[in-house]
Amino acid sequence: MRVELLNVGDELLRGDIFNGNAGWLGRRLTEAGVEVVRGVVVPDDTETIVAALREALERADAVIVTGGLGGTSDDVTRDALARAAGVALRRDPALEARLRERAVSRGVPLRESALRMADVPEGARRLPNPAGTAPGLRVVLPGGVAYAVPGVPEEMRAIVDEHVLPELAGTPVAARVLRTATVWESVVAARLAPVEALPGVRLAYYPSPGEVRVRITGTAEDRVAEAAALARELLGGSVYAEEDLDLDRVVHRLLAERNATVAVAESLTGGLLGAELTGMPGSSATFLGGVVAYATPLKHSLLGVPADLLAAHGAVHPDVAAAMATGVRERLGASYGLAVTGVAGPDPQDGQPVGTVHVAVAETGGSATVRSVRLPVAGDGERARGPIRRMTVVHALDLLRRHLLTLDSSESWAVTAGNREEPG
Amino acid sequence: MRVELLNVGDELLRGDIFNGNAGWLGRRLTEAGVEVVRGVVVPDDTETIVAALREALERADAVIVTGGLGGTSDDVTRDALARAAGVALRRDPALEARLRERAVSRGVPLRESALRMADVPEGARRLPNPAGTAPGLRVVLPGGVAYAVPGVPEEMRAIVDEHVLPELAGTPVAARVLRTATVWESVVAARLAPVEALPGVRLAYYPSPGEVRVRITGTAEDRVAEAAALARELLGGSVYAEEDLDLDRVVHRLLAERNATVAVAESLTGGLLGAELTGMPGSSATFLGGVVAYATPLKHSLLGVPADLLAAHGAVHPDVAAAMATGVRERLGASYGLAVTGVAGPDPQDGQPVGTVHVAVAETGGSATVRSVRLPVAGDGERARGPIRRMTVVHALDLLRRHLLTLDSSESWAVTAGNREEPG
């Protein structure tokens, strides 16, 4: 089953509203084993929609249309469907009565244009809308079937899940996801060459700063499982999840399993590391708090980093990271202290170039483990700031993860350190 | 000038990656007076891309293609452009040399497929990429011009802004932007009814958690300026910028003008407030650091919030916010202390419902000013967490802004407090 998406709306083309419906539909259909062959966005114009419907059904078996089903004059999807089907629009007495009843019960006047929502192309099937007023419509056109749903995300999702997907669903594709941190996409891809060579599976890489998500798909469950197992072996400790789970949740789970807590000391990230560790509900079970020592003297006064160390080497030094981790752990009474210091740019700091980052983890009664890395600087300094800060968070979380799992952490860092390649 | 967008990538159709590039391009082009007539997403398939290019240039004067310019085997946009132009691909010696140099300097082997990034359709113009490796390409095709840019957002944006928009820009529409914080979209729209009624201008509202961006456009510069002046007057102190400037930068500027600094104390935001204040280069001039006192006892031990206050009222109380602001200001030696405490959810805390938030600002020798607000909870608790945390940051920054400008802050808060409306 091949499906095309047709999203209707001037506001989508102008970027006033981001087209989240296309992404949701793409993922939902793919999961249901339906191939999405194209996505098209067109303005609120009847002729254009009619043409797009015809083109879509030359390529695909069905088209899902979102938007243009409301009750204002620029909602023309119904007219376009009728014209494409070569039929007339008929006002549905039951729908009309419902619209009038609603208006009366709310004590608001009914706009004449709102009655357009009761218009249905002859022969079309109404798809009940559990979340709103305008029903979806199923219309048989030359070449295939069109499913039209409102553009309001909640209504669109409800109608698609209840009435559209059950009709379209094919053989679900078998899929596995592996998520890795602190190893570049090209390194991941190089290691997975033997998996790429396996018959019947397809690999896709989705990089984000500091991370790569690998998706393995195929039609045969056992082949995909076998490929995933090989990939897992080849990637080793850099894989932090074998499902679609974020790194912060993995770290939270590892800490919770050990009844352990963490406190963070931040410099260049300004609070991002703490923000990441508190994004999920229930994070208070493992996250105690943090200190953002942005100004250098605060690293001494708030975290106990030796003043002579700061005077001799500045704030960007492995020993400073170690002292920050130890200091925050002790002061906040956490099982683990996690610290980052470095240069986000745009200018070098204390003689260190932009992208120089040291992360450290300290534990009760133990010394601190430090990893130093030179992160890639993309574009000019100001633009690189965001990715560098984000990558620093990923590297810190991954260091704690490897520490908790007693995994070798030199592997990823050896790859990373000195590697100036773009992160994907 | 009519432009069509063509986004290439299987991952977009499957919804693995959200097509943010289309939204960004739509907004950018619209602002530049260019009409976006259609948006199309196609898979990584040469034939399909060639067909889509031809169709696009039957409808539009130019097409902007994103994606498929990387160095892996599924990056086929270059091949498609060459085929659509009826020319061959030629390896560019300068680009190839640059790729080889990069690989050597990094000490990594150069994959043969990565050299594809040096391939250029004959006659195409390279569009330098300031943020990455693969250049953009400008190719003249039958029917119009194709601009191909990488799918990586930073690279796409840089090349479009520097090389594509200057060529495409039409008669710019006169435009003014007003940015407001802590007032709901419906309130902004109601206040601006007299501006809506003016002839020759069009208003658009772009809400985000805690903020509304108002854009006033028209063809006559003087009418737009007049409308903006009236809007400014009607919106009063809730306008934090009359240009496209983020709230954190406005606060930074106000602090810098006063040679003042700020330190933050955070609870539910976990570090987001500090992260926001350090997002921009040069933030160290005004931001000293912060304390994330996520666990309640840390509010006492790290910030000096009276233990009996915490015992009597819990952590979510106006007096706790005030004590946090005062405590962090004193301990970090800043001109101002800014603090937030509240309930991000999904569960109530200390008897306070989700969305209860107190923000406070303290200054040298002065008592703290506290504002309390009940933020709207959208969707189920877990989904509401992100927006509540984001709105809390906006409310805190806006309180400091109003404090620095000695603006009445009850106005926005009176509107906000008890108002359970969705933020947009």
Interface residues (C-beta under 8 A of the other chain):
Chain A: L5 L12 L13 R14 G15 D16 I17 F18 N19 G20 A22 G23 W24 L25 G26 R27 R28 T30 V36 V37 R38 G39 V40 V41 V42 P43 T48 E55 S186 A189 A190 A204 Y205 Y206 R215 V264 E266 L268 T269 G270 G271 L272 L273 G274 A275 E276 L277 T278 G279 P281 S283 S284 F287 L288 G289 G290 V291 V292 A293 Y294 A295 L298 L302 R331 L332 G345 P346 D347 A378 G379 D380 G381 E382 R383 R385 G386 P387 R389 G418 N419 R420 E421 E422 G424
Chain B: D10 E11 L12 L13 R14 G15 D16 I17 F18 N19 G20 A22 G23 W24 L25 G26 R27 R28 T30 V36 V37 R38 G39 V40 V41 V42 P43 T48 E55 T72 R102 S105 R106 G107 V108 R111 A114 P130 A131 G132 T133 V152 E154 E155 A158 A204 Y206 V264 E266 L268 T269 G270 G271 L272 L273 G274 A275 E276 L277 T278 G279 M280 P281 S283 S284 F287 L288 G289 G290 V291 V292 A293 Y294 A295 L298 L302 R331 L332 G345 P346 D347 G381 E382 R385 G386 R389
